[in-house]
Amino acid sequence: MSGTWSERAQEAMDRKVKPPGSLGRLEALAIRLAALQETLEPRMDRARILIFAADHGVAAEGVSAYPREVTAQMVRTFASGGAAITVLARTLGLEVEVMDVGVDAELPELPGVVDVRVRRGSRNFVQEPAMSPDELESALEAGRAAARRAAEAGVDAVGLGEMGIGNTTAAAALISALTGASPAETVGRGTGVDDHGLAVKRSVVEAALRLHAPHLSQPRTVLAAVGGLEIAALAGAALEAARLRRAVLVDGFISTAAALAAVRLDPEIRPALFYSHRSAEAGHGLALTVLGASPLLDLGMRLGEGTGSALAFPLLKGAAAVLREMATFSQAGVSDKPGQGSP
């Protein structure tokens, strides 16, 4: 058999005991996984949800319906297993690793939480860049290191997740800066702000884009100017996991903003990125369109934490199993479509 891995996988899929294309997008997923892993027997046995947590200086502008302390409180909830993502992970048999990249609180040693803190929260990007260049590199490396740990442990896929009060504002600013879209298109209600809060968020993003306009020509400077520590770590994780040929399940709005930055840093990572769901957050559809991405699920969710990544993983697992284990027409002794022939 010759051809690229995608071509070989397509040929193998077409010989399976079913009408061609009858498994729809599941077939395309299987072919992508075969190409990513460079095998006609792809496996999706283990997944690890990587949750990066950090606070945001821009939260001081009143952009969230929740106080900044919630970031630290949720990290404790992840550790105790009571969060939505930890419930889903237990139910679906997934691993979870939480990274404190920049929580603005003194946290005790917690089970399942890795301290990779760069600083206690990003700076308020309405007044100054969110991160210095060195801080950005440290946050990117925190994500890369988490992806390496997962790969070294034998994980087949990593799911991106995050926690950080104020991070929908940072994600909206990042998407606007990378695409040229207006804040009216990218800013949404996040944790549930009212109309006044929405107007505040949009004005904050507009102000940040004006302030940092001279520094928004490159993805690194954009990340440093209006991103966040956990968003940079997400981008680093996507870049490294893709390099290591692991499937990357991109969660919702925040993770997609990070994925957009990662793709701008290295377009070659695109084949490894699987977009798990369409978030109800405003601006997510725009980012998906820019990325040419078609999400696997649409459940009206907007929680974050990697919940969409967790729910989408069984689709990848099923797709891999179909290509790996499903019989061909000849193996099953089933007559193929007239004129098609069977191998």
N, C-alpha and C positions, 0 to 999 in steps of 0.2 A: 504493500500500500504506500503510495507516494502522496505528495501535497503537504500543505501546512497542517498543523494540528487541528485547526478549525475545519479545514476541508475533510480531513480524515474522520473527525468526530461527526461531521454532517453525514458522510457516507455510512458510518456505523449506525447512526441514528435512523437513517432511511431504511436500513435493513431490519429494524426491529419489527416485531409482530404487531403492527398497527398501521392504519392509513397514514401516509406521510403528513406530518404537521398536525396530527390529531391531538397531540399533547400541548399544542400552542406554545406559549412562552416558556413552558417548562423545558421544551426541547432546546430553545435558544440558551437557556441558563446552563443546561448540561454541556452544550458545545463550548460555551465560554469557560466553564470550569475545566473541561478537558484541555483547552488551549492554555489556560493559566497554569495548570499542573503538568502539562506536556505528557499526557497519558490518555488512553481510551478507557481507563478504569479510574476515573476521578473519585476521590473520597472526601466526604464532609462529615467526619465522625465527631470532631471536637470543635467547639467554638468558645471563645472567651470574650466577654463584654468588658471593654476598657472604659472606665468612667473617670474622666478628668474633672477635678473640682477646683474652682478658684473664684475669688471675689473680684468685683469691678469697681474702680474708683468712680465711674460714671453713675453708679447707684446713688451717689450723693445728690444727683440732680432730680431725684424723685421719679425715676423712670419705671419703677416696679411697684406692684401692689403689695409686695411682701418686704419685710425688713431684711437688711443684709445678714443678720444673724442666722437666717434660715439656711444659708449655704453650709455652715458648720453643723447645724442641727441635722441636716439631711445626710451629711457624711456619717454622722453617728448612726442614723437610721439605716444607711447602707450596711454598716458594720453589724448591726443587730439583726439584719435580714428582714426588716419590716417595710422596705420600700417596694414600689411597684416592680422595679427591675429585678430585685432580688427574689420576689415571689415568682415572677415569670421565669427567671433563670432556674430556680429550683424545680419548677413544674416541667420545664423543657430540657432539663439536664445540661445546662450551660454553666460555664465558669464565669466568675466576676472578679475583676481586680479594680480597686479604686485607687486613684493617685491624687494626693493633695499637692497640686501644683502651685497654689496660691491662695489658700483659705486664710482669711483675716481673723484668725482666732488661735488660741493655744489649745491644740487638740492632744489628748492623751494617746498613747499607743493603742491602736484599734485593730481588731482582726480583719485581715483582708485589705487594709489601707496602707499604701506605700507613701512614705514622706519623701517627696521630690520637690518640695516647695522652693520656688525661685525667689519670691518675695510675698509679703502679706497683701495680696490684691494688686491689681494693676492700678495705674494712676488714672486720674479723671481726664479722659481724652478731650474734654471741652476746653481744658486749660493747658495741656501738654501731652506729648505722646504717651500712650498707654504703657509702653515698654521701651527700655533702651535696647540698642542692637544686641548687647551681650545678654540681656534678659530674654529677648526673643530667641536667641540661639539656645539658651538653657532650656526654655520651654519646649522648643522643637525637639531637643535631644531627649527630654523626659518622655515625649511620645515615641520617639524612635526606640528608646530603651525598652519601653513597655511592649512594643511590637516584637522586639528581639526576644524578650523573655517568653512571650507567647509562642513564637516559632520554635525556640529551643525546647519548649515543653511538649512539642508535637501537635500544637493546635493547627487546625486546617483553616479556620476563619476567625477574624477578629471583628467584633461589633463595636462601633464608636458610640460613646455615651458621654454625657457631661452634666455638671451641676454648677450653677453660679448665678446668684441674683444679679440681674442687670445684663445677662449675656444675650438676650434677644436684641437689646439696643446695640451692643457691639457687633452682633452678627449682621444686623440691618446696615449699620455703617460700613462694615466690611464689604457686603454685597454691593452697596451703592458705589463705594470707591472702586471696586474691581470691574463693575459693569457700566457705570455711568447712569444707572437708574436713579430716579429721584427718591428721597425718603418717603414720599407719599406712596410709592410702589413697594418699598421694602419694609417699612415699619408697621408692626402689628401690635396687638394688645398684650402679647406675651403672657404674663401670669394673670391677666384679666383686668388691666387698667380700664377706667371709664373713658368717656370722650375727652375730658380734660387731660387725663393722663396720656392718652394717645397723642394729643396735640403737643404735650410737653416732650414726649419721646421724639416726635418728628422734628421739633425745633432744636432739640439737643443734637440729633444727627446732622441736621443742616448746619449748625454752628461748628460741629467737629469737622465736617467736610470743607467748610470755608477755611478754618484754621490750618488744616493740614494739606490744603490743596497743592502746595509746592512739592509734597512728598508722597504723592499718590500715583506715581508712574510705574512703580515696581512692586510686585507682590510682597517682598520682604518689608519694604518701607510701609506699605499699607498695613500689614499685620502689626508692625510695631506701633504705628500711629493710632489705629482705631480698633485693633483686635483685643484679645484677652489672653491671659496665660493658658487657660484650658483650651481655648480655640487654637492657639499655636501648637499645643501639645497634640491635639486631635490631628492637625495637619501633619505633624511629624510622624505620628503613628501610621497614618495613611501612606505616607511616602515610604516608610521603612517596610511596612507589611507588604506593600506592592512589590518592592524590590526583592523581598523574600518569597514572592509568589504565593502569598496567602490571600484568600478572598477577604475583601474589606466590605463589611456591611455598614453603609452610611445611614445614620439614624434620621433625624428630622432637620429642622431649620438650622440649628446651631452647627450640627455636624456637616450639613451640606455647605454652609458658609466656609467651614474649615476645608472641606473637600475642594471647593472652588479655588481657594488659595493654594492648596496643594497641587492641583492640576495646573495652575498658572506657574507654579515653581517647577513642575516637571510633568509635561503633558503625557509622557510615556506611561504614567501610572493608570491611565483611564481604564484599560481592560480589567484591572483588579477591583474596581469600584462597583458595588452593587447597591443601588439606592432602595432602602427597605420600605419606605412608605411616604405618602404625600401628607405632610403636616397641614393642620388647619391654620397654622400661623401665616399671616400675610407675608408675602415675599418669597415663600418657599417655592411656589410654582414658577416664579420668575427665575430663581436660581437653577431649578431643574431644567428649565427651557434653555438657559444659557449653556448648561452642561450637556445638553442633548440627552438627558436622562429620563427614563421611564420607570417610576417607582413600582415596586412589587405589590404594595398594599395601599389601600385608601380607607382608613378607619376613622377619620376625623380626629385623630389624636394630636396633642401638642404638649405632651409632658416632658419629652426629652428622656434623659437618664439612660438611653440605649434601649428603650422599650420596643421601638419599632424594629431595631436590629435583632432583638431576641425573637420577636414574632416572625420575622422573615427567614431566619436561619433554617427552619424545617423545609422551606421551599427549596433552598439550595441543597439540603441533604437529600430530599426526594429526587431532585433533578439528577444529582450525581449517581444515585442508586439506579435510576432508570437506564442510564447509559451503561453502567457497569454490569447490571444483573439481568436486564430484560432479554428474553430470547429473541433470536432472529426467526424469520419465517421458516428457514430450513431446519433450524434446531427444534422448533416447535412442531414441525410437520404440518404447517398451515400453508394453504395455497396462497401465493402472492397475487397481486392485482394482475390481470391479464395484460401481457405485453411488457410488464416490468421485469419479470424473471426474478429468480432468487439466487443468491450466491451459493 
